[in-house]
């Protein structure tokens, strides 16, 4: 398994007090811009490879929260969009992107991401807006530089009414974090 932070060898940041620091501690790379303004990033290059992506829609949020750790670790690279007040029962749903290098797990994708979790394997692009350059890739295989990007190159994304927020939480605290967020969403 590899994430972008594992490819970083060093980064140079400008801290809030104006000091320039060279960061080489690998534990800090996951925090990229949280430590200061990144002005230089040295990364390890990897050869070309292909990625198999599976996209699952309509995963019930309660089922996902109960097995969140298992779902997040079920592929080399995972991303999830959570909608707290949608879904068939109004209790929320999850849209999941699961990615592995081709050859790592070559079995055909199953009908759901994990047995008993629910959800539907999606083959149509996930629409983000009205324009044709906004869809996000669906279940398919392709070169890493095309499959790891959420949006197509050059796409202009809608901003009206769309808010993306990211939090860093310990993986074993993810179910509790989702439960807390579900309480504040209107």
N, C-alpha and C positions, 0 to 999 in steps of 0.2 A: 504494500500500500504506500502511496506517495501523495503528498499534498504540496502545494506551491511552497509553503514555508520550509519544507524539507529540501528544496532546491536552492535556497538562499545560502550563500557562503558568508556574506558580510553585507552590512548596510551602513551608510553614513547618514546621520540625522542631525538636524538643527533643533536643539531643545528650546523650550519656552524662554529661557534666560539668554538665548543667543549663542550658547556654547555648541560647538560642532563635535560630535562624538562618533567614533567608529564602533559599531556593535558587531560582535562576533559570537556572542552567546546564543546558541541555537534555540534556547527556550524562549527567547524574546522575538524571534522572527515572525511568529504567528500574529504578533501585535502591530506589524508594519507601521502604520501612521499614528498609532496611539501614543507612541513614545516621543514623537516630534515629527517635523517635516522631513520626509525621506528625500535626500538629494542625490544619493548614489546607492545602487543596489547591484551587488555582484551575485549572479546566479549560475548554477551548474547547468550546462546545456545537455539535453538528452537527444538521442536520435529519433527520427520519425517513427511513429507507431500509430496503430489504429485503435479506436475506442468503440466498444459496444455499449450503447445507451439503452436503458429500459425506462420508460416513463409510465407511471401508474397514477391514475386519477381517482377521485372519489374514495380515498381511504378514510374511513370514519376516524375522526380525531380521538375519541375515547380509546379505540383499539390501538391507534398509533401511539398515544401517550403511554399506554400500558406496556408497549413493547418498543419504546423509542430507542433505547440503547441498541437493541438487536437490529432495528431498522437502519440506524445510522451507520452501523458497522457491517452491514450486509454487502457492501461493495467498496471498491477502492476509493471512489469519489461519490459523495451523495449530496444532494441539495433538496430542500423541501420548502414548499410554500404552504402556509397554514391560513385557512379562512375559518374564523372562530364561530360565525353565526350562520353558516350555510350547510349544505348537505341534506340528505333525505329527512333527518330528524331535527334539523336546526341546531345540532350540537357541535358542528364544525366538520371540516374535511381537510385532507392533506393531498397535495400534488407532489409526487416524488420523482426525482431523477436519480437513477442508479447507474454508475459508469464503472466499467472495468476495461483494462487493456484486452484487446482481442487475443485469444489464446489462454487467458487466465481462467476464464469460466465460460467455455464455449457451448454449454448446454443452451437449448432454446429457452427463451424467457417463459416463465410460468404465468398463469392467469392473474396471479396476485404476487406482490413483492415477497411476502413471507406466508407460509401456509396458515390460513385462519385469520389473516390480518384484514382481508377485504381489499377493495380497490379493483380497478379495471385497467388492463394493459392498453395504453393509448398509442395508436399509430398515426393519428392526424396531428399536425402541429398545434401546439397550445397557443391560442390567440391571446395577445396582450393588448392589442388595440385594433383600430379599424384598418390601418394601412397594411399592405401586403409585406412590408419589410419588418414587421414587428413580431411575427410568430416565433416561438421558441421550438427548437427541434423536438421531435417525438421519438418513439422507439425506432432506432436505426443504428447503423454502423458507419463510421467514417474516420477521417484523419483527426488526430488529437486536437489540432488547432481549430477545427471546425466544430467538434463535438463538445469541447469544454466551455466554449463561449455561450452564454445564455441567449444573447441577441445577435442577429446577423451583423456583419461588419457594415458600418455606415448607417445603421438604423437610428432613427430619431425616436426617442421613447416619449410616450405621453406623460405629462406630469399632473394634469388636472385630476385631483382626487386620489392619486396614487402615492402612497407613502411606503417606503421600504425602511425597516429598522432592523438592525442586527445587534444581538447581545452575545457576549461570550459567557457561557456557563459550563460548569463541569458536566461531562456527559451523563454521569449518574444522577445529576440534579435536573436534567432536561424534563422529565415528566412533571416535577413540581413547578418548574418555570412555566411550562405550558398551561398548567392548571391556574397559576397566578395570573397569567396574561388573559386567559379566558374570562376571568372575573372582571377585568377592567375594560374589555372591548365592548363597544356599544353597537 
